[in-house]
Amino acid sequence: MATIKDVAKLAGVSPATVSNILNQKIYVSSETYSKVTEAIKKLNYNPNIWASSLKSKKPKMIAVMIPEINTIYGQIITGIQQILEKHGYKCILKITDYNAYQEGIMLEDAVKNGVTGILIAPIEVENVEKYQSITDKGIPVVLLCNELKGIRLSSVVFDNKNIVYHLLDKILKNDDLTGKSISCVLVTGEQRFSENRDCKKGFEDALLKHDAVGTHFTVVSNKERAFTGLLEIVNHLEAVPDYFIVTEESYEKGLQWILQNNKNTRIFVLGGEISYSKWDGREEYISRNTIKLGETAANIILEYIKSPVYFDNKRILIPRTNNDYENLKWAPIEEKVHISLLGIKEVAGTQFFLRMLKIFENEYQIAVDCEFVEYSKLYRKLQEIQKGNNSEYDILMLDSQWFPLICNDDYFFDMTEFIEKDQDHYLEGFFPIAQKEFIYYNTKGIFTIPILVTMQFLFYRRDLFEDQDLQWHFLKKYGVELRPPRNWTEFDVIAQFFTREFNVDSPVQYGTEFITGDPINYSEQFFPRQWSTKGSIMSSKGEVVWDSMENYRALASLKKAYQCSKRENRRNQNEKNPSILDGDAAMSMTYATHIPNAFNEEERNVDFSDIVATTVPGKKPLFGGWSVAIDKSSRHPFEAYKFIKWISSNRNAIPNSLLGGFPPKNILLENSCVGNIYPWMKDIRRSFEYAQKRKILRTRKGKIIVPAVVDSLLAGSMHKLLEDECGIEEAIRNLQRDFEQLI
């Protein structure tokens, strides 16, 4: 195996020079740099961080002991690994299978193997000396999910007491309003575990608050034995309760089978970030931040390792996610009802609609017949409805930019009464910006419910931007470091650096990409540039103001980007992977929902983990989204409302996101699994603060100008500019003339 000395010898330089080049600590000549990089490639030299840790006598190994893997613990492991790997630690996984003897052997082996620390979900909770003896040997221990009495060890646990309390409190509040007397059963694992005692305490506190009666049962955690216990519980009860609250997905599966002929009982399941169970409509999945628990535990043990003398043991409660209660239980329909939906076929999330229709139909006896059309055709159909033509549809999909034209009580059904009758927290579950811009857009009532909210991000290839060879060449050529662009000037320089027409050594063909199939594509690329230069189309007095230095700069930047772009002449941005995923481009500015998630099955040439999202240069991204409304002439408005609420509920938010959609629900922001498959998720809340909506343009008579008309005018002049059929000055004169004629 080659060493740094071998590299230095072959390159004819000192080992210190090799080290400095690897760590980018000094500036060297092109000749020296080339000699060192060629020697590294020839010798296949790779610095060994594990060898470094052994040399320092710190093996950097953390043992993780959990009772099983195919439950919430698998998601906890994901969180642990993400943190440990980031800090160069190796995770050694052990499965105890709820066996105290086996757990003891594994602990002994971990100590013998010299692990740096232990993360453990304890099984023999009565034998606290067993765990204390490990810390007495100087090995940090952090407990997962359960605490131990009579011992001070750090622990990271779910706030099960409050989770169960708030859940039952909302159930009982809703039933207090209806005047019904309900029955509820809590099923937990063994009470020797603190996580189960916490669930029971929250259950009892909620019952006490409402002066209600409920029953608690205990079953073992072992799946096979748990089924027998559940069967005994149901047989013991005089009547099947209205509600079950269970603390394990395996309990829910058992109850599903036992109660298969009873469709009235609701089952609430305490789970993790994502459920892999097959639901039949009676269940409500209460997600908990499993990945966050794992990340928190890993950070605590790293803190302990770093500073054992000053470390103070701590108890961390992982709070409940935003599982605001949503009433999805309505009186059953005796005879199947058919409703129709008109929507757009190319928007992200359409696949979710199609895949969920049968589930909704089976659950509510409502069949939804869908017609999906192209963007321009959808708008034309809505215009026909607006003109008073009889509509054959119950539900309509709307682009948010059409709201000023058609979102009012003349065309759409007001859902306020239906929502108020449900007496739940449905609307509170949406992003604040979704509530403001979609739900409460019209002060006369609630006419639309958002199903997708998105904004533009800049996506870039991390593997290219962090490549030391490329960083060195960029520094040498421009005198500044290679980093994600913060403004459009930086974007243009970096795009040129990664375009082979201007840099023959670029590892990719293009710096960026440009979709040209629809007029709106030009607007989406132009407006963030125009807004960042503080340019505008019309002044506050209603005058056309194209002839400005700000607009000149925006058009100049657009032309530079076009010269460095892979050009795609297609109308639908979701037809295929963006060029950044095909390996053809280094950067792409597009809507977040146009980048498929990590679960997408399409082939790609770039590892998804190498795609990073950051803010658009200039921090003026476009904001947009889609909503659904009920046609005012619908014959089945309540059935249409049921579908809209069901499809946009917390229950369906995570599956929707996994299929490529992005419903604007708070629950997604708190779900670490969703955050891992969408690289832009962590920035979405903050980014909405500076996202921009398209400006409403009006004629001199005050009439709103249709956005599609604006797009068409922009695209006409910009296409000529980008194809070198005219210069920037001529393009500005043409735009000034066209818009003056328009208003």
Beta strands, then each sheet from edge to edge (+ up, - down):
strand 1: 61-66
strand 2: 90-95
strand 3: 117-120
strand 4: 141-144
strand 5: 154-158
strand 6: 184-188
strand 7: 214-218
strand 8: 243-246
strand 9: 266-270
strand 10: 283-286
strand 11: 315-318
strand 12: 337-344
strand 13: 366-373
strand 14: 395-399
strand 15: 448-461
strand 16: 512-515
strand 17: 565-568
strand 18: 587-591
strand 19: 611-614
strand 20: 623-630
sheet 1: 2+ 1+ 3+ 4+ 5+ 11+
sheet 2: 7+ 6+ 8+ 9+ 10+
sheet 3: 13+ 12+ 14+ 20- 15+ 18-
sheet 4: 13+ 12+ 14+ 20- 15+ 19-
sheet 5: 16+ 17+
end
